Amino acid sequence: MSAKVIKVFLLVIALLAIGVVFVRFNQVTLPEGAVPVVWDGEVCGHCKMHVGDPRFAAQLQTTSGDVLNFDDPGCLFDYLQSHEVSAHAIYFRNYDEDGWLTESEVAFLPVEDSPMGYGIRAVSKGTPEAQDIDWAKGQVMNRPHQEHGGS
């Protein structure tokens, strides 16, 4: 082998190694489970109010690695309606007990006072009289428009 061939070969190997390193370090590691929220220290991804009442919080994790917190399940539904996002996971805080519910575990009940007035609360599926997620989305979409500073 000539010195020129060896140099080209080594250059190709080096470029491949750089490419592998670049791809490896630019991969997004998506969370497994809900990401902890700093209550009263984070703003709602939709209305920009603080996320302060854990009973009503919701969280959207995108496939690009973004984590957005919401102060009301209705804010999450409004956000999804007005933004094109690819969701990795969506979580809702359980109104009745501490903890998060996944989309497959959640159901909803009406409530008189939610942080942004959407009037829904997340509960576990199987809770008496609880409705599915499509009902909750319908409650949000069919309510009279109220300006809360959302986008």
N, C-alpha and C positions, 0 to 999 in steps of 0.2 A: 504494500500500500504506500502510496506517495504521501508526503507531508500535507499536501493540499487536500487530499481525500480525508485524511485523519482530521484536519482542522474543520472541514465541512461537517463531518460526522459528529464531532464534539459540539459544534455550534448547534446542530439539529437537536442533540441530546439536551443541551443547555436550554434551548427554547422550549422544548417539551416540558422540562422540569419547571421552568418559570410558569408555563401555562397551567400545569397541575397545581402549583402553589397558589396561583392567582384564583383559580376556580375554588380550591379548598377553603381559602380564607374569605371568599366572598359569598359562601353559602350561608343562608339564613337558617338559624336554628329556631324552630317554632316552639312556643311554650307547650308544655303538657299540663293542662289544667289552667284554671283561672290565675291570673297574675295578681298579687296583692295590691290593694288600692290604698293610697294614703288619704284617709277620710279627711275632708275639709282642706286637703292640700292639692287636689287635682281638679281640673275643670272638665265639664261635660263636653264630649266631642261634638255635640249638636248645639245646645243652647248657651254654652260657655259659662254656665253657673257652676258653683263648686259642687263636688260630689260629696255630700255630707251625711245622708241618711242611708246607712247600709241596707235597710229593708227594701229599698227601691232600686238599688244600683244594677247596672247591666254592663257587660263588657263584650267588645268586638275585637277579635284577633284576626288580622288579615294574613293572607298567604305570603305577603311581602314582609311580614314581621312586625307591622304596626299593631299597637295595643291601644284601643280607645275605650275610655270609660264614660258611662252615661249616668246621670242622676235620676233617671226615670226610664222605665222600659219603653214608654212612648217616644222618648227622645231617640232611643236606638232605632225604633221602627221608622220614625221620620227620617233619620239619617240614612238608613238603608234605602228608603224610597227616593231620596234626592241625590245619592252618590252611588256611582258604580264601583263596587268593591268586590273583591274575591275573599270570602270569609273562610278562614281556617277553622275558627270556633266562635261560638256565641254562648255567653253565660248570663244567667240572671240570678240575683241574690234571692234566696228563699225568704219571703216575707215572714213566715211563721217560725222559722228556726235558723240559726246561724249556718251559713254555708251557701255554696253556689249550685245552681241547677243547669244542666246542659239543655240544649234545644229538645233533645229526646226525652228529658225528664220533666220539663216544665209544663205547667198549665197556668191559667190566669183566672182571677176573680175580680169583680169590680171593687173599688174602694173609693171612699168619698174624698180623701185628701192625699194625693200623691204630689211629690215635689213640684212638678210642672203642670199639674192639673189634668193629666191624661186619664186618671181614674181607673188604673189597672194595677194589680199587684201579682207578682209571680209566686206560685205555690207548686207543690209537688203534684204530678199527675196522680189521679186517684183521689184527690181531695174532693169531698162532696160538693157538687154544683160547679166545679171548676170547668173552665172552657179551654179549648185548644189554642195554639198559637195563632191560627188563622182568625179566630174570633177576636183575639187581642189586637191584631193588626187592623182588623175591620173597625174596632172601637176607635183606634187612633186615626185612621183615614176618614172616618165618617163624622168625626167631631167637628164642631164649628171651628174655623181657623182662629187661632189666637197667636199673637206675635210674642215670642219669648226671646227674641234675639238669636234664634237659631239660623242656620244657613239654608 
